[in-house]
Amino acid sequence: MTQQLIDSFGRRVTYVRLSVTDRCDFRCVYCMSEEMTFLPRAQVLTLEEIAQVAQAFTELGVEKIRLTGGEPLVRRNIEQLVSSIGALPGLRDFAMTTNGAGLRRHAEALRQGGMKRLNISLDSLDPERFRRLTRTGDLDKVLDGISAARQAGFERIKLNAVVLKGRNEDEVLDLVEFSRAEGLDISFIEEMPLGDVSDHSRAETYCSSDEVRERIEQRYPLMATTEATAGPSRYYRMEDSETRVGFISPHSHNFCSSCNRVRVTVEGRLLLCLGNEHSVDLRAVLRRYPGDMEKLKAAIVEAMPLKPERHHFTTDGDVQVVRFMNMTGG
């Protein structure tokens, strides 16, 4: 029988998010600073090491893996890693979070490599506003990437929109309309207090999921559904569409009691909670005992008691965790 990962509160870990890079071709205002210093190559896990970590987790009963960044599609030879992970036995769900700008070039190879689903970040449909929010992003390139992903035949594609008051909350209905027209799901996300951003005050830009939902229901009544994708989204449906609307609410409706997730940063740190700094250095194990899968799995199992009962995000602008989101991985 496959060994299972159970934390101190009886929650079974079945989902791991693996960051493949801290680099990104965007500089989104809620994710990182405009001027970033990225990790030296020696501190970053190799693709082979990331594949070993993925294998170890699947052998410990993990059924879902999501590749994150930074932006995973800027990692050289990413298709090689996708094919390695896509072939792992026991993996029921294999996904990626991307900004979409590289999908025209990579979508077909990702799908052929065994990837089933994509989450594509899209915070605005206005080109100038999109550029302001991402600092460097080209909306047309992202929309073309979404088109390429649809053509590649992924089982499901979901948009992720971080809603910031005074920045893009007036586009919530436009984003829902776009999702409906394109046959995509969409999740609206409350901004998470990771890293000290200088672009805006998080206390002023905080927009709760309840506010977003009220905006949507001015046009489309939402019906709760029990559907889930092993992630934190709470899903709703509209009567006249296949599009699902999700809400990720780390502040207003935290999802800690059912948390089944852990993260591994590109440096190889196993993070047991997005909102805490508790971690275990898997890179040290990988490099001290190269190829020793049992040592790696033992380190993961031994880390489970570090997973806290819950995170404690606040909405007053305080930074509880100093690492930026690009360092954490999606």
N, C-alpha and C positions, 0 to 999 in steps of 0.2 A: 504493500500500500504506500502511496506517495506521502512523504512527510508533509505536514501542514505547518504554516506559520500562524501561530495564535499569540495575540498579545496578552498583557496582564488583565485586560478587561473582557476577555473572551471573544474579541473580534478576530475573525480570520482574514489574513492579508492575502488577497487574490489578484492584486493589481499593482504593477510597478511602473513608474514613469522614469524613463532613462534619458537624461540629458546627454546629447552627443556633441554639443559645443556651447560655449558661452558667447560666441560671436553672432552678430546679426547684421544684415544689410539695412535694417531699420533702426531707429532710435526712439521708439515709442515713449511718450512723455510719462506714462505710468509705470514703465518697465525699467528704464535705465537713464543714466545721465547723458547729456549730449556728448560730452567728452569722456570716453570710457577707456580704461586700461584693461586689456584682456590677458588671459592666462598665458604664461610661456608654454610651449609645446610639451616640455618634459612633465609638466604637472597635469596634463590632460590624458585621460585614458585613451589608449589606442583602440581602433575599431575591433581588433581581436579581443582586447580586454573587455570592451562593452559586450561583445557577443558572449564571452564567458559568463559575465554577470547575468545576462539574460537567460542563459542555459541553467545556471544555478537556481535562479528564481523559479523557472518552470519545473525543475526537478523537485522544488519545495512546494509545488501545488499552485503557483501563480498561473492564472488563466488568461490574463490580459496584460499586454505591454503597450505602452505609448512612448514613442520617441519624441523628445522635445528639445528645446535649445535654451537660450538664443534661438537661432533659426536653423533647424536641422539640415535644410537643403544647401546651406553654405559649407557643410562639412564635406571635404573631398572624399570621393568613393562611397558616398552614403548608400548607393544602390547595393554595394557589396555587403554592407551590414544588414540592410533590409532583407536580402536573400538569405543570409545566415539565420536571422531571427525568424523569418517567415517559415523556415523549414523545421522549427523546433516542435517536437511532439507535445501534445497537451495544451497548446496555445489556441484558445478559442477566439480571441479578439486581438487584433494587431492594428494599431492606429498611429497617427502622427498629428502633432499640432504644428502648423506652419503659417507664415504670413502670406503664403500663396504666390509670392513674386517669382518663385522658381518652378512652379508647377508645370508650365508649358514645356519645360525641358525634361522634367523628372516624372511626371504623373504616370505615364505608361510603364516605366521601369519599376516604380513603386508597386503598382498593381500586380505586375507580373512576378514581383518578388514575394508576394503573399500578403501585402498590406490590404486590410479590409475597409478601413474607414479613415477619413480625414476630418480634422477640425481646422478651419481656416479663419484667421483673425480678420475681422472687417468692422471697423468702428465708425465709418462714415461712407456715404455714397457721393459726397461732394468733393471733387478733386482737390480744391484748395484747402478745405478743412482736413481732408485725409493727409495731405502733406504736412499741415501744422501738427497733427496728432502723432504722426510717425516720424516727423522731421526730414525724412529722406525718401519716403515711399511714393510710388507712382500707382495711382488707383487703377488706371487702364491695364497695367501689367497684372495686377491682382485679379481684376475681373476676367482677364484672358486666362489666368491660371485656374480660376474657378471653372471656366468653360472647358479647359483641358482635363480637369479632374472629372467632370461629368462625362466627357467622352471616353475616359479610361475605364469607366464602369465600376467605381467603388460601390460597395454595398450601401454605404450611407455617407453623406457629406453634411457637416454641420458648420455653420458660421458661429464665431464667438465675438461678441461685442461688449467691450468694457464701457459702461455708461458713466459719464462724468457730467455733473450738473454744470450748466453754463458752457459746455463744450459740444455735446452731441445728444443730449437727452431729447431734443426736439426731433431727432431722426429715428426714434424708436419705431414708429409706425411705418416709415419709409423702409426700414430694414426688414420689418415683418413682410411688407408687400413684396420686396425683392426676393425674400426667401420663398414665399408662396409661388411667385412667378417662375422661379428657377427650380422648384421642387427640392429645396434644401431645408434642413432643420436649422434652428438658431437658438443659441443660449445667450442671455444677457447676464453680465457678470458685475458684481460689486467690486470696486477697486480694493486691492489688498495692500496693507501697509508694509510693503517690503522695500527696503532701501530708502535712503533720504533723497527724494526727488526735489529739485529746485524749481521745476517748471510751474508748480501750482501748490496750493494748500489743500491737502486731502480732506480737511474738515469742511472746506467750502465746496469741493467738487463731489462729495459723497452723495450718491443717489441710490436709494434702497430698491431692492427688488419689488417691494410692494408699490412704490411709486411707478416703476416701469410697467408693472402689471396693470395698474389703473389706466395708464395711457393706452395700452393695447386694448383693454376692454371697452374703451370708448367706441371702438369700431368692431372688435371681434371678441365676443364672450369666450372665455377660456374654460375648458373642462379638464379637471384633474385626471391624470392617468397614472396607473401603477407601473408604466413602462420605465425601464432603467437601462443604462449602458455600463454599469459598474462604476461610473464616475459620480460626481457630486451634484449634477443637474437634477432638479425636480421638473418633470415634464408636464406640459398641458397640450391639449389639442383644440383645434377650431373645428366647428361643425362641418365646414365646407372645404376642408383642405387636408392633405396628408402631412403637411408641414407640422412638425412638433416645435413648441416654444418651451425652452428650458430656462431656469433661473438658477444661478450659482450665487449663493448668499452667505458668504463667510461671516458677515456681520449680523444681519438681521434674522437669519434662520440657519444657524450653524449646523453642519452635517456630521459633527464629531461622533455621535453615538453609533453611527453605522459606518464609520470610516474603515475602508478595506484597503487603503493605499499607503505605499511608501514611495520615496523618490531616491534616485541616485544621481548626484551631480556629476558633471563631466570630470571633476577631479576625483571621482570615486568615493565621495562621502555619502553614506547611506543616511538619508534624512527620514526620521520616523514620523515627522509632522511638519507641514508647511509653515506653521506658526511658531515653531520652536527651533532652537539651535542644537538640540540633542542629535548627535550623529556618530557614526562609526566609520573608520577609514578602511574601506575595502581595497583601495589602491595599494596600501601597504601589504595587505594579504596577497593580492594578485602578484606583486613584484617580489615578495619574499618567498612565496611558494608558487612559482609559475606553473600553470597547468594542473594544480592540485584542487580539483573540484570539491573534494570533501572538506578541505580547510576553508574554502570560500563559503560553502554552505553552512559550516559550523559558525562562522563569523556572523552570518545573516541571522541564523537562529538565535544566537546569543544576544543579538541586538534588540530582539522583540520587547523585552521588559522596559526598554527606553521609550517606547511609544507612549505618549501621555494620553490622559483621558480626553483632553480637549485643548483647543487653542484659545487664546484670549485676545483677539483683535479688538481694537477700539475704533471709534469713528471720529475721534477728536484731532486726528492728524499726527498723533504720536507714532513713532516707528518702533514696533516691538522687535523687528528682526532687521539687522543692518544690511544683510546681503540683498542685492537687487534680484528681481524676478529672473533675469537672464542667467544669474548664477544658480538659481534654484532649479529651473527647468519646468516651465509651463504650468 
